[in-house]
Amino acid sequence: MQHDSQNDLDKSFRSSAIGYWANQGVTDQEWNDHKWQLKNRISSLPQLEEHLNLSEDERNGVILSGTKLAMSITPHFFNLIDRDDPDCPIRRQVIPRVEETITSPYELSDPCGEDSNMPVPGLVHRYPDRVLFLVTDRCASYCRYCTRSRVVSGAGDQALETNYEAAFQYLEEHTEIRDVLLSGGDPLLFSDSKLEQILSRLRSIKHIEFLRIGSRIPIFLPQRITPELCRMLQKYHPLFVSVHVNHPRELTSEVKEGLECLANHGIPLGNQSVLLRGVNDNVETMKALTHKLLMCRVRPYYLYQLDLIQGSSHLQVPVAKGLEIIEGLRGHTTGYSIPQYVIDAPGGGGKVPINPDYIIQRNSERVVIRNFEGKTFEYPEPAVQPDPLLDY
Ligand SMILES: *Cc1c(COP(=O)(O)O)cnc(C)c1O
């Protein structure tokens, strides 16, 4: 029953400021200040235990996280945790568990093979015409399944060591690069002026057509999405922002306002979700999530199969479940709300689309297909007639 009412609440845009923290003597002004939010992040065991009853597995997870991937949770995001629910989908994303120390044989510290595709420290050039530029190793909060936990948060022994000048030089020399994706870490953690330095430098390179920023700040720290930031960003169009939302409860009224501010400044928004056990591994949750995203003017972009990061098997979902979710959306709801399900191929193959099979049979004469209701249809291939101009 408790779950049902929580589910219904998750479908509306609630304020994250209601309740708990308001009773701690925190003023609205402090709460709405992103610097206050960053300064008051929950990042130690005593702080966490002050607010939440931990299980033994969580307690040990928090202790061990200090040498792997730091724990850090903004009060805003922490406030979305249902304290009475040990399986809360928000809790599972940010509170370490002891299972993070268990490494399965197929798990890797660099699951997508990024380090071997870095021509310059911090710049991943895997695809022909675009690059991933890792501009920082810090985030507002740390996702426990982070694909870049080897270099992110400063807790592990590998450092990111981005070489900005070498990266800009590489981009200047490589005229085939027309798309630069800023990520990290979280680029929106930078001040407006620092971020603007990077964007204006990139815009000075003539062959770079398209800029995007991958960020979870609109979700972890919506207070950071100020009109000033949005006005700065809109000077560098075309610029897209990809956010990261996994569960409908993350879309609060504050988050919606931030996303609308970005959209109002002409920034197209996409969402990248990760399929996570106990968080969003069912059709109902994913449908509610994608509907809420559309209401925030965010187009679901990718649904990622979990990268094989060390210590993540407790969050892994079978591919069959991901396919079932996509099948449960296609045809049943708005096409705009359906993300592309992908596996980022282990070892560095890049993103591979994974789709339910709608083709039952195909030969040179016809293709037999099924629709979302399971009905089958035949589509005849064009009869082959010699055409002097066209040659298939
Ligand atoms: C995901 C990714 C990109 C961007 O891929 P799109 O499919 O264009 O969104 C670029 N470079 C790397 C290394 C990536 O992992």
The ligand as a Tripos MOL2 file, in Angstrom:
@<TRIPOS>MOLECULE
LIG
   15    15     1     0     0
SMALL
NO_CHARGES

@<TRIPOS>ATOM
      1 C1         28.5680    8.3350  -26.0440 C.3       1 LIG1
      2 C2         29.7810    8.8570  -26.6220 C.ar      1 LIG1
      3 C3         29.7510    9.8400  -27.6210 C.ar      1 LIG1
      4 C4         28.4600   10.4150  -28.1370 C.3       1 LIG1
      5 O1         27.7110    9.4300  -28.7950 O.3       1 LIG1
      6 P1         26.3130    9.8000  -29.4920 P.3       1 LIG1
      7 O2         25.7530    8.4810  -29.9200 O.co2     1 LIG1
      8 O3         26.6390   10.6940  -30.6420 O.co2     1 LIG1
      9 O4         25.4720   10.4840  -28.4720 O.co2     1 LIG1
     10 C5         30.9480   10.2600  -28.1370 C.ar      1 LIG1
     11 N1         32.1160    9.7450  -27.7230 N.ar      1 LIG1
     12 C6         32.1930    8.7900  -26.8000 C.ar      1 LIG1
     13 C7         33.5060    8.2430  -26.4080 C.3       1 LIG1
     14 C8         31.0250    8.3140  -26.2040 C.ar      1 LIG1
     15 O5         31.0900    7.3670  -25.2520 O.3       1 LIG1
@<TRIPOS>BOND
     1     1     2 1
     2     2     3 ar
     3     2    14 ar
     4     3     4 1
     5     3    10 ar
     6     4     5 1
     7     5     6 1
     8     6     7 2
     9     6     8 1
    10     6     9 1
    11    10    11 ar
    12    11    12 ar
    13    12    13 1
    14    12    14 ar
    15    14    15 1
@<TRIPOS>SUBSTRUCTURE
     1 LIG1         1 GROUP 0 **** ****
